[in-house]
Amino acid sequence: MTNILWLQGGACSGNTMSFLNAEEPSACDLITDFGMNILWHPSLGIELGNQLQQLLWDCIEGRIALDILVFEGSVINAPNGTGTWNRFAQRPMKDWLDDLSKVASFVVAVGDCATWGGIPAMAPNPSESTGLQFLKRQSGGFLGADYRSKAGLPVINIPGCPAHPDWISQILVAIATGRIGDIALDELNRPSTFFKSFTQTGCTRNVHFAYKASTSEFGQRRGCLYYDLGCRGPMTHSSCNRILWNRVSSKTRAGMPCLGCTEPEFPFHDLMPGTVFKTQTVMGVPKELPIGVNKKDYALLTIVAKDSTPKWAEEDIFTV
Ligand code: SF4
């Protein structure tokens, strides 16, 4: 039996909504097939009333083993570092987190707010929000750079706005089955298996990207979204086009540019529609090039690609 406690800080519940859509494995599979016991979850847990605080104290004082602490949302430190009172838990959430992190075997941060601070941590950050072990790309966050859970690991970061449901459920299974040691964490403590490649890996528009065939409209099934619509697929670490959403699609497959939501710097351009969905250029060259490509090579590639684009590269790939 693996005890899981899921708590929320400054959150919109988006990662909970995402988690409930997990398919491989599903949230139910975690309980029925992998022996997980969800001690409490703000949406799934029964109304515990005062018993919720008792449950949290039981974990802190060792009467209940806390195997996995999952945290969703930013850690709110306002006002003036005291932390905002949480009416369910009758104590600032940051204080519960401080105590529970000391007794948890594993701590998992789900979503951008818990990993990097997310949107709440954007300047001027009136909620004094931070992620569990990072503030944006800077190591530290609420628990500090040296924090290790009882199992000896840093906070396992599963970013995304929201995180992909199967990334969450698969990491929970890896922990519960004792296989988390097989999963390498990168320099941002993300499981490499999900975040080593780019969103572009597996995108159905790669052929359009290669031939520099662009689209300037949302929802189109032809053309790449990088050249005009600001797609961040070549600069964003995620497996959204390898492990599809609902097993069928992704943003870019549906004609929506990748917003780079798994990266610590998200949200880019303050999510202003006129800026975020527009490729920023200087003399026709995108300001942000795909990682690993320099300006000189990009210019050269552009000329060759434009000259050699076959007619079919401009067509809708799904129309017969
Ligand atoms: S749509 Fe985005 S992810 Fe897909 S090929 Fe173009 S730039 Fe890459």
Boltz pocket constraint, residues with backbone or C-beta under 6 A from the ligand:
constraints:
  - pocket:
      binder: B
      contacts: [[A, 199], [A, 200], [A, 201], [A, 203], [A, 204], [A, 205], [A, 206], [A, 207], [A, 209], [A, 223], [A, 224], [A, 225], [A, 226], [A, 231], [A, 232], [A, 233], [A, 234], [A, 252], [A, 258]]
      max_distance: 6.0
